[in-house]
Amino acid sequence: MIKYAPLLAAAILTTGCASRIAESLDTRQNAGPCPPVAALYDSARYVEFDGEGKLYTNIEYTGEIIGARLYCRYVGDNPLEAEIEVDFAFGKGPAATSDDHVYPYYVAVTRRNGKVLAKKYFSVSADFNGGKLDGKTEVVNKIKIPRVDESISGSNFEVIVGYDLTPEQLEFNRAGNRFRLDAGQ
């Protein structure tokens, strides 16, 4: 029995700490579902050329938003508070002149009808370390969506992420063109 005493003491200590942590959390159920989150098709890809034409050999940098997840919390008539994780993949093309690049992106909160309620701009850095590919997950927290009252659920809103593109980059994406530096790997 003595040989099990340390395990029993550890179990009691762990249980005591865990219960204090659990007590500090708000365990009430959300008032409704979280808003959907997605990367906007037109701005989910980023291709930057060196200005010499839209050929593979002229690509400096590429990027793609490959995933987004939203976690939210709201109870009663409190504002909806959310955090999103955005997964990025980056590529360095043949015309790139640096081993790092900054990619601008945005997070927008919209009504389901498409009206933009809020939009913030961010940037994410890629460090290629002599290679051609990089990836990163960015966390954007403290997204607040005010609700008129507790009858308004998160399903009335959407959260959209995308690259902040130039008009030329947007036109390139809308034409259905794409280059991926990881093709065939």
Disulfide bonds with the S-S distance in Angstrom:
Cys34-Cys72 2.05
